[in-house]
Structure formats: structure tokens, C-alpha cells
Amino acid sequence: MKITEVKVHLVQSWRKTDHIASPWIFVQVYTDEGVVGLGDATNWPGGTIIKQAIDELGKLIIGEDPFNIELLYHRMYHALQQIGQTGVVIAAISGIEIALWDIVGKTSGQPIYNLIGGVCRDKIRFYSHASTPEECGRLAEKGVTAIKAYFPAAIPDNGEHITTPRSITILEEKQALEHMMRCREVVGDAVDIATDVGCRYSSSAAIRLGNRLEEVGLLFYEEPVSPENIEALARVTASVNVPVCVGERQYTRFGFRDMIASQAVDMIMPDVVRTGGIMESKKIASMAESYYMQVSPHNPNNAVSTVASLHLMANIPNALVLEYVDDEQDAPWRNDLLTDPPLVDNGYLRLPEKPGLGTELVMDVVNKYRFEG
Ligand SMILES: [Mg+2]
């Protein structure tokens, strides 16, 4: 079997910034035997620059056997390594890598999780997002077992230009605790609550806030500080009595290595469309496992990356909970784009059962919402 073509489809999503469009990025890898693999390189922000990287990297794999995923990953990685050890290039590689697994699965007649070691679980726990205690209550009523709750101080909306690291006032700190405790009261102790402060704080503010939130009983405290300085992050993690989860800004096993080995975090959140794909995410999860860390993948972007994440989460022994966005919290055509979108069943996500990823693009919907730039 030989790869014949790599196509990219950009589709409108709700996500955008003032200047950078962020459409969903679907990847299709075609073969000479008629098998077409589906992948996802959606990231935020930046759709069109990732498309350009996929177009360039795609040229490197034409004529090759799609089963040689390890070799093709290395070819793509090393072709642009000097300018692409993180970011746009790795997002592009991730999209192609997922499509290669889809081809191998379809050709073998097996779901991807059966090609990487089978399943450790047959349903996947997920968490949803909420900004208010009322939203937390609605999610709990729907059977959601874990919620990432944001508090207002973490998302300033006063028009101020946001610079980091920020301080936090005593008032903001108290308001954050009150807000999170109201969320806790609404859902009770049977639902897990995490929170995310998106790298906004100084080390000292992040430590104060983390310890203030201890009584909420957090599942995790996400990105208390920015991860570029692992030693500073480690100091924050060692100074708070809540589990720190970081990793949505890390790319490849090399991006996670020091963070894990220095135990600068309590758990990691790799994103299958940022790490380099499914196999790279499994390697990262294995590194984390050797430090007794669990994995809670970052996954806010697209329904295809959600499906790819389900295969990973089914397989890795140290899976905790998967970030999940449904079409009530996103563009309404999110799930219409797929023949078999992710399915929630009794508070958990079902495992795909068909060969490969187990889903296909619905091209009529892709064409209807095609992103034209
Ligand atoms: Mg986050």
C-alpha cells in the first residue's frame, strides 16, 4: 500500500481571535488501495499556518507505506526539526499521524486501540466545562461525573490588556474560593471539580490561590503558572496542597520529559493534536506512568481529536479523565461533520467500535461550512 495524496479541509468553528482565524483542520491521507485515513490537526489559534505545514510535510510521505508510522513520524519530525520542535509543525505532524493510524486500522479491520495494546477500560470518563454553579448543577443532573469550573477572577473581562504573570488581590482570592465552594455545594462530593487558571499568575499568587482552594477538594489545579520554567513550576507544585496538572502547551516526548522527570507537576494533560499524535501520546503517558502520574488529556478543539483521544484513553493504564466539549458548547454542526460522532452514554463516552478511528467526514457538511479564509 502506498500513500498517494494528503488533503486538508478547513471548516468553520466558533473559535477565533481578533486577528487569527482558527477553523477546524481535518486531514485526509489517500492511498493507492482506496483506503482513506482521517486525521485532525485542529489547534487554537491558527488554522491556515498549520494547513501550510501539512501541505509541506505531506510531500515527504507520498509513495510511502502508511503502516510505517514510526519511520514517517521521524521523517517529518527531522525534516523541520530546526524550526519545528513544537507548535505549528508538530500540530501538522499530529494530524497526519492520526490519519495513518486510521488507515492501518481500516486495513486491519481493527479499532486503533486494538493496534496499540488493547483496552484497559471500555468506557471513558470525561469532564465538561462550567462557569457558574448553576451550570455545574445542570451538568451534574445530566450525569457528568467531573467538571472544570472557571471562576471570574481567572478570566478578566474589564477590557484591560492581559499581561502575565498577574498578581491576585485578597478580594479576588476570596471570591474565587466562594465561587468554587458554591460549585461544590451544588454538585456535592460525588462529582469531581477541577479548575484552570491558564498560566495567568505569578508563582507567589499561584501558590496563595492554590492553597486557598484546598478546601474545594480539587481534582486538579490546571496551569497555575506558565510551563516554560520547569523549576518555577516545580516550586509552585511543591508549595500547594492541590494536584497540579500541566501539559497543554507541551509538544512531543521531549517537551514532557523534564516536566515529568523533575516531578514539576502531579499529572499531565497532553493533547493528541499537539504531542505528535496517538503513538507519541502513548509514549508520553508511559513516561508519566513511571513516575506514578495520571493523564488527563487536553481536548477542547474538535470532534475528531476527541475520537482519537478515546482510543488513547482506552489503552493507557494511567488514564484519568478526558476533556470533552459537546455541540451544545460549540458550533452546532460540530457533530454533524462526522458519520459517527463521540457518544455520551450514562455519564461516560462510548468507545468507537468500527475499524480505524471509527468515524468518517460527512463531505456535504464539510462543504457547507468550508472555511474560505
Ligand atoms: Mg487549559
Residues whose N, C-alpha, C, O or C-beta is under 5 A from the ligand:
A	BS01	MG	D196
